Amino acid sequence: METITIKVDNTANALFLQELLLKFQFVKAIETGKKNKVSLKERYKTLPIHWATAKPSIEDFTSIVTNRKLSLTEIREKAWKRNL
């Protein structure tokens, strides 16, 4: 069995790398330098995600295509045509 030592710059990258390596079948064990485990809530704080503060409105998606306004009626008509 071979051993590889990898140093990373922060905890978030170390956790990401650890999760990635666990996906491979040939990885038998992973040992980290820190003995204290980071809780799941703490790991979520390091993610580069901005959670929504409110429910989206249909008006938020009306101009996904540049310079094109869609009405709610047009969206509904197209949706019904696809389901037939």
PDB file as gemmi writes it, atoms N, CA and C in Angstrom:
CRYST1    1.000    1.000    1.000  90.00  90.00  90.00 P 1                      
ATOM      1  N   MET A   1       0.842  -1.170   0.000  1.00  0.00           N  
ATOM      2  CA  MET A   1       0.000   0.000   0.000  1.00  0.00           C  
ATOM      3  C   MET A   1       0.889   1.235   0.000  1.00  0.00           C  
ATOM      4  N   GLU A   2       0.564   2.184  -0.841  1.00  0.00           N  
ATOM      5  CA  GLU A   2       1.326   3.427  -0.969  1.00  0.00           C  
ATOM      6  C   GLU A   2       0.677   4.531  -0.136  1.00  0.00           C  
ATOM      7  N   THR A   3       1.478   5.501   0.282  1.00  0.00           N  
ATOM      8  CA  THR A   3       0.991   6.634   1.066  1.00  0.00           C  
ATOM      9  C   THR A   3       1.347   7.922   0.346  1.00  0.00           C  
ATOM     10  N   ILE A   4       0.384   8.847   0.294  1.00  0.00           N  
ATOM     11  CA  ILE A   4       0.586  10.157  -0.321  1.00  0.00           C  
ATOM     12  C   ILE A   4       0.254  11.219   0.715  1.00  0.00           C  
ATOM     13  N   THR A   5       1.093  12.230   0.834  1.00  0.00           N  
ATOM     14  CA  THR A   5       0.839  13.353   1.729  1.00  0.00           C  
ATOM     15  C   THR A   5       0.535  14.581   0.886  1.00  0.00           C  
ATOM     16  N   ILE A   6      -0.592  15.225   1.161  1.00  0.00           N  
ATOM     17  CA  ILE A   6      -1.010  16.413   0.413  1.00  0.00           C  
ATOM     18  C   ILE A   6      -1.280  17.525   1.412  1.00  0.00           C  
ATOM     19  N   LYS A   7      -0.717  18.712   1.157  1.00  0.00           N  
ATOM     20  CA  LYS A   7      -0.988  19.875   1.992  1.00  0.00           C  
ATOM     21  C   LYS A   7      -1.869  20.832   1.205  1.00  0.00           C  
ATOM     22  N   VAL A   8      -2.931  21.295   1.826  1.00  0.00           N  
ATOM     23  CA  VAL A   8      -3.843  22.246   1.179  1.00  0.00           C  
ATOM     24  C   VAL A   8      -3.885  23.531   1.996  1.00  0.00           C  
ATOM     25  N   ASP A   9      -4.379  24.603   1.360  1.00  0.00           N  
ATOM     26  CA  ASP A   9      -4.303  25.916   1.982  1.00  0.00           C  
ATOM     27  C   ASP A   9      -5.387  26.222   3.010  1.00  0.00           C  
ATOM     28  N   ASN A  10      -6.544  25.527   2.954  1.00  0.00           N  
ATOM     29  CA  ASN A  10      -7.567  25.802   3.965  1.00  0.00           C  
ATOM     30  C   ASN A  10      -8.454  24.574   4.198  1.00  0.00           C  
ATOM     31  N   THR A  11      -9.277  24.654   5.218  1.00  0.00           N  
ATOM     32  CA  THR A  11     -10.115  23.534   5.633  1.00  0.00           C  
ATOM     33  C   THR A  11     -11.152  23.178   4.577  1.00  0.00           C  
ATOM     34  N   ALA A  12     -11.727  24.178   3.920  1.00  0.00           N  
ATOM     35  CA  ALA A  12     -12.748  23.913   2.908  1.00  0.00           C  
ATOM     36  C   ALA A  12     -12.183  23.066   1.777  1.00  0.00           C  
ATOM     37  N   ASN A  13     -10.974  23.400   1.322  1.00  0.00           N  
ATOM     38  CA  ASN A  13     -10.349  22.619   0.257  1.00  0.00           C  
ATOM     39  C   ASN A  13      -9.987  21.222   0.736  1.00  0.00           C  
ATOM     40  N   ALA A  14      -9.569  21.102   1.977  1.00  0.00           N  
ATOM     41  CA  ALA A  14      -9.237  19.788   2.527  1.00  0.00           C  
ATOM     42  C   ALA A  14     -10.469  18.901   2.586  1.00  0.00           C  
ATOM     43  N   LEU A  15     -11.598  19.476   3.007  1.00  0.00           N  
ATOM     44  CA  LEU A  15     -12.838  18.706   3.069  1.00  0.00           C  
ATOM     45  C   LEU A  15     -13.311  18.296   1.681  1.00  0.00           C  
ATOM     46  N   PHE A  16     -13.183  19.221   0.720  1.00  0.00           N  
ATOM     47  CA  PHE A  16     -13.567  18.909  -0.651  1.00  0.00           C  
ATOM     48  C   PHE A  16     -12.726  17.760  -1.202  1.00  0.00           C  
ATOM     49  N   LEU A  17     -11.427  17.843  -0.999  1.00  0.00           N  
ATOM     50  CA  LEU A  17     -10.522  16.805  -1.492  1.00  0.00           C  
ATOM     51  C   LEU A  17     -10.808  15.466  -0.819  1.00  0.00           C  
ATOM     52  N   GLN A  18     -11.085  15.501   0.467  1.00  0.00           N  
ATOM     53  CA  GLN A  18     -11.407  14.278   1.196  1.00  0.00           C  
ATOM     54  C   GLN A  18     -12.674  13.631   0.648  1.00  0.00           C  
ATOM     55  N   GLU A  19     -13.718  14.429   0.409  1.00  0.00           N  
ATOM     56  CA  GLU A  19     -14.969  13.898  -0.154  1.00  0.00           C  
ATOM     57  C   GLU A  19     -14.738  13.322  -1.548  1.00  0.00           C  
ATOM     58  N   LEU A  20     -13.921  13.991  -2.335  1.00  0.00           N  
ATOM     59  CA  LEU A  20     -13.620  13.528  -3.685  1.00  0.00           C  
ATOM     60  C   LEU A  20     -12.876  12.202  -3.661  1.00  0.00           C  
ATOM     61  N   LEU A  21     -11.871  12.107  -2.815  1.00  0.00           N  
ATOM     62  CA  LEU A  21     -11.079  10.875  -2.746  1.00  0.00           C  
ATOM     63  C   LEU A  21     -11.890   9.691  -2.252  1.00  0.00           C  
ATOM     64  N   LEU A  22     -12.864   9.941  -1.406  1.00  0.00           N  
ATOM     65  CA  LEU A  22     -13.690   8.848  -0.897  1.00  0.00           C  
ATOM     66  C   LEU A  22     -14.555   8.215  -1.990  1.00  0.00           C  
ATOM     67  N   LYS A  23     -14.729   8.905  -3.100  1.00  0.00           N  
ATOM     68  CA  LYS A  23     -15.519   8.373  -4.224  1.00  0.00           C  
ATOM     69  C   LYS A  23     -14.775   7.272  -4.976  1.00  0.00           C  
ATOM     70  N   PHE A  24     -13.463   7.244  -4.867  1.00  0.00           N  
ATOM     71  CA  PHE A  24     -12.668   6.246  -5.580  1.00  0.00           C  
ATOM     72  C   PHE A  24     -12.598   4.946  -4.786  1.00  0.00           C  
ATOM     73  N   GLN A  25     -12.756   3.826  -5.481  1.00  0.00           N  
ATOM     74  CA  GLN A  25     -12.751   2.530  -4.817  1.00  0.00           C  
ATOM     75  C   GLN A  25     -11.365   2.125  -4.330  1.00  0.00           C  
ATOM     76  N   PHE A  26     -10.322   2.613  -4.974  1.00  0.00           N  
ATOM     77  CA  PHE A  26      -8.969   2.206  -4.600  1.00  0.00           C  
ATOM     78  C   PHE A  26      -8.423   2.949  -3.387  1.00  0.00           C  
ATOM     79  N   VAL A  27      -9.116   3.985  -2.905  1.00  0.00           N  
ATOM     80  CA  VAL A  27      -8.680   4.705  -1.707  1.00  0.00           C  
ATOM     81  C   VAL A  27      -9.165   3.918  -0.495  1.00  0.00           C  
ATOM     82  N   LYS A  28      -8.238   3.459   0.315  1.00  0.00           N  
ATOM     83  CA  LYS A  28      -8.571   2.603   1.458  1.00  0.00           C  
ATOM     84  C   LYS A  28      -8.793   3.387   2.740  1.00  0.00           C  
ATOM     85  N   ALA A  29      -8.038   4.452   2.961  1.00  0.00           N  
ATOM     86  CA  ALA A  29      -8.178   5.238   4.186  1.00  0.00           C  
ATOM     87  C   ALA A  29      -7.666   6.645   3.955  1.00  0.00           C  
ATOM     88  N   ILE A  30      -8.244   7.599   4.684  1.00  0.00           N  
ATOM     89  CA  ILE A  30      -7.800   8.990   4.621  1.00  0.00           C  
ATOM     90  C   ILE A  30      -7.575   9.451   6.055  1.00  0.00           C  
ATOM     91  N   GLU A  31      -6.388   9.949   6.314  1.00  0.00           N  
ATOM     92  CA  GLU A  31      -6.055  10.483   7.629  1.00  0.00           C  
ATOM     93  C   GLU A  31      -5.753  11.959   7.486  1.00  0.00           C  
ATOM     94  N   THR A  32      -6.311  12.746   8.385  1.00  0.00           N  
ATOM     95  CA  THR A  32      -6.058  14.184   8.349  1.00  0.00           C  
ATOM     96  C   THR A  32      -5.207  14.585   9.542  1.00  0.00           C  
ATOM     97  N   GLY A  33      -4.556  15.733   9.417  1.00  0.00           N  
ATOM     98  CA  GLY A  33      -3.700  16.230  10.486  1.00  0.00           C  
ATOM     99  C   GLY A  33      -4.497  16.692  11.687  1.00  0.00           C  
ATOM    100  N   LYS A  34      -5.706  17.201  11.441  1.00  0.00           N  
ATOM    101  CA  LYS A  34      -6.549  17.665  12.536  1.00  0.00           C  
ATOM    102  C   LYS A  34      -7.382  16.506  13.051  1.00  0.00           C  
ATOM    103  N   LYS A  35      -7.421  16.362  14.343  1.00  0.00           N  
ATOM    104  CA  LYS A  35      -8.190  15.276  14.941  1.00  0.00           C  
ATOM    105  C   LYS A  35      -9.638  15.664  15.194  1.00  0.00           C  
ATOM    106  N   ASN A  36      -9.928  16.969  15.302  1.00  0.00           N  
ATOM    107  CA  ASN A  36     -11.306  17.384  15.533  1.00  0.00           C  
ATOM    108  C   ASN A  36     -12.049  17.438  14.204  1.00  0.00           C  
ATOM    109  N   LYS A  37     -13.219  16.867  14.179  1.00  0.00           N  
ATOM    110  CA  LYS A  37     -14.005  16.854  12.949  1.00  0.00           C  
ATOM    111  C   LYS A  37     -14.888  18.093  12.886  1.00  0.00           C  
ATOM    112  N   VAL A  38     -15.035  18.615  11.698  1.00  0.00           N  
ATOM    113  CA  VAL A  38     -15.868  19.784  11.486  1.00  0.00           C  
ATOM    114  C   VAL A  38     -17.305  19.305  11.303  1.00  0.00           C  
ATOM    115  N   SER A  39     -18.225  19.951  11.999  1.00  0.00           N  
ATOM    116  CA  SER A  39     -19.624  19.545  11.895  1.00  0.00           C  
ATOM    117  C   SER A  39     -20.178  19.921  10.523  1.00  0.00           C  
ATOM    118  N   LEU A  40     -21.267  19.291  10.182  1.00  0.00           N  
ATOM    119  CA  LEU A  40     -21.885  19.532   8.878  1.00  0.00           C  
ATOM    120  C   LEU A  40     -22.328  20.988   8.749  1.00  0.00           C  
ATOM    121  N   LYS A  41     -22.842  21.575   9.827  1.00  0.00           N  
ATOM    122  CA  LYS A  41     -23.261  22.977   9.784  1.00  0.00           C  
ATOM    123  C   LYS A  41     -22.076  23.895   9.503  1.00  0.00           C  
ATOM    124  N   GLU A  42     -20.935  23.588  10.080  1.00  0.00           N  
ATOM    125  CA  GLU A  42     -19.744  24.401   9.840  1.00  0.00           C  
ATOM    126  C   GLU A  42     -19.259  24.264   8.405  1.00  0.00           C  
ATOM    127  N   ARG A  43     -19.402  23.066   7.844  1.00  0.00           N  
ATOM    128  CA  ARG A  43     -18.973  22.849   6.463  1.00  0.00           C  
ATOM    129  C   ARG A  43     -19.834  23.641   5.496  1.00  0.00           C  
ATOM    130  N   TYR A  44     -21.128  23.772   5.790  1.00  0.00           N  
ATOM    131  CA  TYR A  44     -22.007  24.534   4.913  1.00  0.00           C  
ATOM    132  C   TYR A  44     -21.663  26.016   4.915  1.00  0.00           C  
ATOM    133  N   LYS A  45     -21.090  26.525   5.995  1.00  0.00           N  
ATOM    134  CA  LYS A  45     -20.718  27.930   6.057  1.00  0.00           C  
ATOM    135  C   LYS A  45     -19.589  28.256   5.088  1.00  0.00           C  
ATOM    136  N   THR A  46     -18.778  27.271   4.727  1.00  0.00           N  
ATOM    137  CA  THR A  46     -17.640  27.511   3.837  1.00  0.00           C  
ATOM    138  C   THR A  46     -18.015  27.396   2.355  1.00  0.00           C  
ATOM    139  N   LEU A  47     -19.224  26.952   2.048  1.00  0.00           N  
ATOM    140  CA  LEU A  47     -19.631  26.806   0.650  1.00  0.00           C  
ATOM    141  C   LEU A  47     -19.887  28.168   0.007  1.00  0.00           C  
ATOM    142  N   PRO A  48     -19.492  28.322  -1.255  1.00  0.00           N  
ATOM    143  CA  PRO A  48     -19.718  29.599  -1.933  1.00  0.00           C  
ATOM    144  C   PRO A  48     -21.128  29.687  -2.523  1.00  0.00           C  
ATOM    145  N   ILE A  49     -22.126  29.524  -1.667  1.00  0.00           N  
ATOM    146  CA  ILE A  49     -23.516  29.523  -2.116  1.00  0.00           C  
ATOM    147  C   ILE A  49     -24.251  30.662  -1.433  1.00  0.00           C  
ATOM    148  N   HIS A  50     -25.060  31.374  -2.190  1.00  0.00           N  
ATOM    149  CA  HIS A  50     -25.899  32.425  -1.636  1.00  0.00           C  
ATOM    150  C   HIS A  50     -27.333  31.925  -1.698  1.00  0.00           C  
ATOM    151  N   TRP A  51     -27.890  31.609  -0.553  1.00  0.00           N  
ATOM    152  CA  TRP A  51     -29.241  31.070  -0.482  1.00  0.00           C  
ATOM    153  C   TRP A  51     -30.264  32.171  -0.707  1.00  0.00           C  
ATOM    154  N   ALA A  52     -31.381  31.798  -1.299  1.00  0.00           N  
ATOM    155  CA  ALA A  52     -32.449  32.753  -1.588  1.00  0.00           C  
ATOM    156  C   ALA A  52     -33.073  33.249  -0.282  1.00  0.00           C  
ATOM    157  N   THR A  53     -33.476  34.488  -0.286  1.00  0.00           N  
ATOM    158  CA  THR A  53     -34.121  35.046   0.899  1.00  0.00           C  
ATOM    159  C   THR A  53     -35.633  35.045   0.768  1.00  0.00           C  
ATOM    160  N   ALA A  54     -36.138  34.847  -0.446  1.00  0.00           N  
ATOM    161  CA  ALA A  54     -37.581  34.830  -0.669  1.00  0.00           C  
ATOM    162  C   ALA A  54     -37.882  33.901  -1.846  1.00  0.00           C  
ATOM    163  N   LYS A  55     -39.153  33.607  -2.022  1.00  0.00           N  
ATOM    164  CA  LYS A  55     -39.555  32.767  -3.154  1.00  0.00           C  
ATOM    165  C   LYS A  55     -39.461  33.580  -4.446  1.00  0.00           C  
ATOM    166  N   PRO A  56     -38.992  32.952  -5.532  1.00  0.00           N  
ATOM    167  CA  PRO A  56     -38.897  33.698  -6.793  1.00  0.00           C  
ATOM    168  C   PRO A  56     -40.274  33.956  -7.390  1.00  0.00           C  
ATOM    169  N   SER A  57     -40.369  35.026  -8.094  1.00  0.00           N  
ATOM    170  CA  SER A  57     -41.594  35.391  -8.781  1.00  0.00           C  
ATOM    171  C   SER A  57     -41.459  35.004 -10.254  1.00  0.00           C  
ATOM    172  N   ILE A  58     -42.562  34.765 -10.919  1.00  0.00           N  
ATOM    173  CA  ILE A  58     -42.520  34.428 -12.342  1.00  0.00           C  
ATOM    174  C   ILE A  58     -41.931  35.585 -13.146  1.00  0.00           C  
ATOM    175  N   GLU A  59     -42.077  36.803 -12.642  1.00  0.00           N  
ATOM    176  CA  GLU A  59     -41.516  37.962 -13.331  1.00  0.00           C  
ATOM    177  C   GLU A  59     -39.985  37.930 -13.351  1.00  0.00           C  
ATOM    178  N   ASP A  60     -39.386  37.195 -12.422  1.00  0.00           N  
ATOM    179  CA  ASP A  60     -37.933  37.075 -12.416  1.00  0.00           C  
ATOM    180  C   ASP A  60     -37.417  36.319 -13.636  1.00  0.00           C  
ATOM    181  N   PHE A  61     -38.253  35.495 -14.237  1.00  0.00           N  
ATOM    182  CA  PHE A  61     -37.839  34.651 -15.348  1.00  0.00           C  
ATOM    183  C   PHE A  61     -38.421  35.083 -16.690  1.00  0.00           C  
ATOM    184  N   THR A  62     -39.102  36.205 -16.738  1.00  0.00           N  
ATOM    185  CA  THR A  62     -39.760  36.601 -17.981  1.00  0.00           C  
ATOM    186  C   THR A  62     -38.796  37.065 -19.059  1.00  0.00           C  
ATOM    187  N   SER A  63     -37.632  37.534 -18.692  1.00  0.00           N  
ATOM    188  CA  SER A  63     -36.701  38.017 -19.715  1.00  0.00           C  
ATOM    189  C   SER A  63     -35.380  37.251 -19.660  1.00  0.00           C  
ATOM    190  N   ILE A  64     -35.474  35.928 -19.552  1.00  0.00           N  
ATOM    191  CA  ILE A  64     -34.270  35.114 -19.565  1.00  0.00           C  
ATOM    192  C   ILE A  64     -33.560  35.272 -20.908  1.00  0.00           C  
ATOM    193  N   VAL A  65     -34.338  35.304 -21.973  1.00  0.00           N  
ATOM    194  CA  VAL A  65     -33.777  35.564 -23.293  1.00  0.00           C  
ATOM    195  C   VAL A  65     -33.599  37.074 -23.419  1.00  0.00           C  
ATOM    196  N   THR A  66     -32.433  37.498 -23.842  1.00  0.00           N  
ATOM    197  CA  THR A  66     -32.110  38.916 -23.886  1.00  0.00           C  
ATOM    198  C   THR A  66     -33.068  39.687 -24.792  1.00  0.00           C  
ATOM    199  N   ASN A  67     -33.510  40.825 -24.304  1.00  0.00           N  
ATOM    200  CA  ASN A  67     -34.380  41.749 -25.040  1.00  0.00           C  
ATOM    201  C   ASN A  67     -35.687  41.111 -25.498  1.00  0.00           C  
ATOM    202  N   ARG A  68     -36.198  40.184 -24.723  1.00  0.00           N  
ATOM    203  CA  ARG A  68     -37.463  39.562 -25.096  1.00  0.00           C  
ATOM    204  C   ARG A  68     -38.331  39.475 -23.858  1.00  0.00           C  
ATOM    205  N   LYS A  69     -39.468  40.095 -23.904  1.00  0.00           N  
ATOM    206  CA  LYS A  69     -40.405  40.048 -22.789  1.00  0.00           C  
ATOM    207  C   LYS A  69     -41.451  38.977 -23.071  1.00  0.00           C  
ATOM    208  N   LEU A  70     -41.672  38.134 -22.101  1.00  0.00           N  
ATOM    209  CA  LEU A  70     -42.706  37.111 -22.213  1.00  0.00           C  
ATOM    210  C   LEU A  70     -43.775  37.394 -21.181  1.00  0.00           C  
ATOM    211  N   SER A  71     -45.009  37.226 -21.592  1.00  0.00           N  
ATOM    212  CA  SER A  71     -46.085  37.406 -20.625  1.00  0.00           C  
ATOM    213  C   SER A  71     -46.393  36.067 -19.971  1.00  0.00           C  
ATOM    214  N   LEU A  72     -47.055  36.116 -18.856  1.00  0.00           N  
ATOM    215  CA  LEU A  72     -47.443  34.907 -18.149  1.00  0.00           C  
ATOM    216  C   LEU A  72     -48.377  34.059 -19.018  1.00  0.00           C  
ATOM    217  N   THR A  73     -49.208  34.701 -19.806  1.00  0.00           N  
ATOM    218  CA  THR A  73     -50.124  33.991 -20.700  1.00  0.00           C  
ATOM    219  C   THR A  73     -49.350  33.208 -21.762  1.00  0.00           C  
ATOM    220  N   GLU A  74     -48.318  33.821 -22.342  1.00  0.00           N  
ATOM    221  CA  GLU A  74     -47.508  33.121 -23.351  1.00  0.00           C  
ATOM    222  C   GLU A  74     -46.804  31.907 -22.754  1.00  0.00           C  
ATOM    223  N   ILE A  75     -46.294  32.056 -21.560  1.00  0.00           N  
ATOM    224  CA  ILE A  75     -45.612  30.938 -20.909  1.00  0.00           C  
ATOM    225  C   ILE A  75     -46.592  29.794 -20.672  1.00  0.00           C  
ATOM    226  N   ARG A  76     -47.787  30.116 -20.211  1.00  0.00           N  
ATOM    227  CA  ARG A  76     -48.793  29.076 -19.947  1.00  0.00           C  
ATOM    228  C   ARG A  76     -49.227  28.387 -21.253  1.00  0.00           C  
ATOM    229  N   GLU A  77     -49.404  29.167 -22.314  1.00  0.00           N  
ATOM    230  CA  GLU A  77     -49.811  28.577 -23.597  1.00  0.00           C  
ATOM    231  C   GLU A  77     -48.756  27.591 -24.104  1.00  0.00           C  
ATOM    232  N   LYS A  78     -47.500  27.971 -24.033  1.00  0.00           N  
ATOM    233  CA  LYS A  78     -46.421  27.087 -24.475  1.00  0.00           C  
ATOM    234  C   LYS A  78     -46.341  25.844 -23.608  1.00  0.00           C  
ATOM    235  N   ALA A  79     -46.557  25.986 -22.319  1.00  0.00           N  
ATOM    236  CA  ALA A  79     -46.502  24.839 -21.409  1.00  0.00           C  
ATOM    237  C   ALA A  79     -47.636  23.861 -21.706  1.00  0.00           C  
ATOM    238  N   TRP A  80     -48.822  24.358 -21.976  1.00  0.00           N  
ATOM    239  CA  TRP A  80     -49.962  23.482 -22.269  1.00  0.00           C  
ATOM    240  C   TRP A  80     -49.764  22.772 -23.598  1.00  0.00           C  
ATOM    241  N   LYS A  81     -49.173  23.437 -24.577  1.00  0.00           N  
ATOM    242  CA  LYS A  81     -48.940  22.809 -25.873  1.00  0.00           C  
ATOM    243  C   LYS A  81     -47.972  21.639 -25.739  1.00  0.00           C  
ATOM    244  N   ARG A  82     -47.010  21.720 -24.856  1.00  0.00           N  
ATOM    245  CA  ARG A  82     -46.052  20.643 -24.658  1.00  0.00           C  
ATOM    246  C   ARG A  82     -46.683  19.439 -23.990  1.00  0.00           C  
ATOM    247  N   ASN A  83     -47.678  19.662 -23.159  1.00  0.00           N  
ATOM    248  CA  ASN A  83     -48.298  18.556 -22.435  1.00  0.00           C  
ATOM    249  C   ASN A  83     -49.333  17.795 -23.259  1.00  0.00           C  
ATOM    250  N   LEU A  84     -49.726  18.315 -24.400  1.00  0.00           N  
ATOM    251  CA  LEU A  84     -50.751  17.637 -25.216  1.00  0.00           C  
ATOM    252  C   LEU A  84     -50.190  16.536 -26.041  1.00  0.00           C  
TER     253      LEU A  84                                                      
END                                                                             
